[in-house]
Amino acid sequence: MSFEMMTALALFALVSSITPGPNNLILMSSGANFGFKRTTPHMFGVTLGFMLMLFLVGLGIMQLFDLFPLSYLILKVFCVVYLLYLAYKIATSNGQQHTQNKGKPFTFIQAALFQWVNPKAWAMALSAISLYDPNKNVSAVLIVSAVFGLINLPCVSSWTLVGEKLQHWLSSPTRLKLFNYLMALLLVVSVLFSLL
């Protein structure tokens, strides 16, 4: 891969990883509700789960969608329904779960599996492979996955950190509830944008 192509890939990975989307909004909410340390497995699950997804898409999952177009529509509907469910769970959180140990942040496995129902992750993976590895070369797929991993982890960590920094301001149950409503609303908006 040429230096110019690698630079373009890194920029694409940065922009797609740092912009709002389901992962980042849920991580920010988790940082605010549970703190950075308790959200760390979630962050690693997002990054490594997406790298695996990207690798498998590069190895041929894209061809399945070409062979069975209905499978992509079914996946998209399932993704949207699941994200709307998550938005509902965030909005109806009582705002005190982290102090009562009733709520828990995503585990590493949950976060890794979440990539498979995240429309933005699918759009990122399909675009990255189409643009930066059109020939589906295994070594290029590995490079694309590695670049995304190196760039994605600091990006998702920054969203968690912002959420944690808001904890003091969100110590009021009313403000935390409003924050959770806002995060749920933004998650719904991100789902709607992914359908366009």
C-alpha positions in Angstrom: 0.0 0.0 0.0 1.5 3.4 -1.0 2.2 6.2 1.5 -0.6 8.3 -0.1 -3.1 5.4 0.2 -2.0 4.7 3.8 -2.5 8.4 4.7 -5.9 8.5 3.1 -6.9 5.3 5.0 -5.6 6.8 8.3 -7.6 9.9 7.7 -10.7 7.9 6.9 -10.2 5.8 10.0 -9.8 8.9 12.1 -12.9 10.7 10.8 -15.1 7.6 11.0 -13.9 6.6 14.4 -14.1 10.0 16.1 -17.5 11.2 14.8 -20.7 10.5 16.8 -22.3 7.2 16.2 -23.8 4.4 18.3 -20.4 3.2 19.8 -19.2 6.6 20.8 -22.5 7.8 22.2 -22.9 4.6 24.3 -19.3 4.9 25.5 -19.8 8.5 26.5 -23.0 7.5 28.4 -21.1 4.6 30.0 -18.2 6.9 31.0 -20.7 9.3 32.6 -22.6 6.5 34.4 -19.8 4.1 35.3 -16.5 5.9 34.9 -13.5 5.4 32.6 -12.0 2.4 34.4 -15.2 0.3 34.4 -15.8 1.2 30.8 -12.3 0.0 29.6 -13.4 -3.6 28.6 -16.2 -1.9 26.5 -13.6 0.3 24.7 -11.4 -2.7 23.9 -14.4 -4.7 22.8 -15.4 -2.0 20.4 -11.9 -1.7 18.9 -11.0 -5.4 18.7 -14.5 -6.4 17.7 -14.5 -3.9 14.9 -11.1 -5.0 13.7 -12.3 -8.6 13.5 -15.5 -7.5 11.7 -13.4 -5.5 9.2 -11.1 -8.5 8.7 -14.0 -10.8 8.0 -15.7 -8.4 5.7 -12.5 -8.1 3.8 -12.3 -11.9 3.5 -15.6 -12.2 1.9 -18.7 -11.4 3.9 -19.4 -8.6 1.4 -19.8 -11.3 -1.3 -22.6 -12.9 0.8 -24.6 -9.6 0.6 -24.0 -9.5 -3.2 -25.3 -13.1 -3.5 -28.2 -12.7 -1.1 -29.3 -9.0 -1.1 -32.2 -9.8 1.2 -29.7 -10.8 3.9 -28.4 -7.2 4.0 -31.9 -5.8 4.4 -32.7 -8.3 7.2 -29.4 -7.3 9.0 -30.2 -3.6 8.6 -33.7 -4.0 10.1 -32.3 -6.1 13.0 -29.6 -3.4 13.6 -32.1 -0.6 13.7 -34.5 -2.4 16.1 -31.7 -3.3 18.4 -30.3 0.2 18.5 -33.8 1.6 19.2 -34.0 -0.8 22.1 -30.6 0.4 23.4 -31.8 4.0 23.1 -34.9 3.1 25.2 -32.7 1.4 27.8 -30.5 4.5 28.1 -33.5 6.9 28.3 -35.3 4.9 30.9 -32.2 4.4 33.1 -32.9 5.7 36.6 -29.7 7.7 36.6 -28.5 6.1 39.8 -27.6 2.6 38.6 -23.9 3.1 39.0 -24.2 3.8 42.7 -26.6 1.0 43.4 -24.6 -1.6 41.4 -27.8 -2.5 39.5 -26.4 -1.4 36.1 -23.3 -2.6 34.4 -21.3 -1.3 31.5 -20.9 -3.5 28.4 -18.5 -6.3 28.8 -15.7 -6.9 26.3 -17.7 -9.6 24.5 -20.9 -7.6 24.5 -19.1 -4.6 22.9 -17.3 -6.9 20.4 -20.6 -8.5 19.4 -22.3 -5.1 19.3 -20.3 -4.3 16.2 -22.3 -6.8 14.2 -25.6 -4.9 14.9 -24.1 -1.4 14.6 -25.1 0.2 11.2 -22.3 2.7 11.4 -19.7 -0.1 11.9 -21.1 -1.9 8.9 -20.9 1.3 6.8 -17.3 1.9 8.0 -16.3 -1.7 7.3 -17.9 -2.0 3.9 -16.5 1.5 2.8 -13.0 0.8 4.1 -12.7 -2.5 2.3 -14.3 -1.2 -0.9 -12.0 1.9 -1.0 -8.7 0.7 0.4 -8.7 -3.0 -0.5 -10.9 -3.5 -3.6 -9.0 -6.7 -4.6 -9.6 -8.4 -1.2 -5.9 -9.1 -0.7 -5.4 -10.7 2.7 -2.3 -8.6 3.6 -4.1 -5.4 2.7 -7.1 -6.5 4.8 -4.7 -7.0 7.7 -3.2 -3.5 7.1 -6.7 -1.9 6.9 -7.7 -3.7 10.1 -4.5 -2.7 12.0 -4.8 1.0 10.9 -8.3 1.1 12.2 -7.4 -0.5 15.5 -4.5 1.9 16.1 -6.7 4.9 15.4 -10.0 3.7 16.8 -8.9 3.0 20.4 -7.8 6.5 21.2 -10.9 7.9 19.5 -13.4 5.8 21.5 -11.4 6.4 24.7 -11.8 10.1 24.2 -15.6 9.7 24.2 -15.5 7.7 27.4 -13.2 10.3 29.0 -15.6 13.1 28.1 -18.4 11.1 29.7 -16.4 10.6 32.8 -15.5 14.3 33.0 -19.2 15.0 33.0 -19.8 12.8 36.1 -19.4 15.7 38.5 -21.8 17.9 36.6 -24.1 14.9 36.3 -24.1 14.2 40.1 -27.6 15.7 40.1 -30.2 12.9 39.3 -32.1 15.4 37.2 -29.1 16.4 35.1 -28.1 12.7 34.7 -31.6 11.8 33.6 -31.6 14.7 31.1 -28.1 13.5 29.9 -29.4 10.0 29.4 -32.4 11.3 27.5 -30.1 13.3 25.3 -27.8 10.3 24.7 -30.8 8.2 23.8 -32.1 10.9 21.4 -28.7 11.2 19.7 -28.5 7.4 19.4 -31.9 7.5 17.6 -30.7 10.3 15.3 -27.5 8.4 14.5 -29.7 5.4 13.5 -31.8 7.6 11.3 -28.6 9.0 9.6 -27.4 5.5 9.0 -30.5 4.7 7.0 -29.9 7.5 4.5 
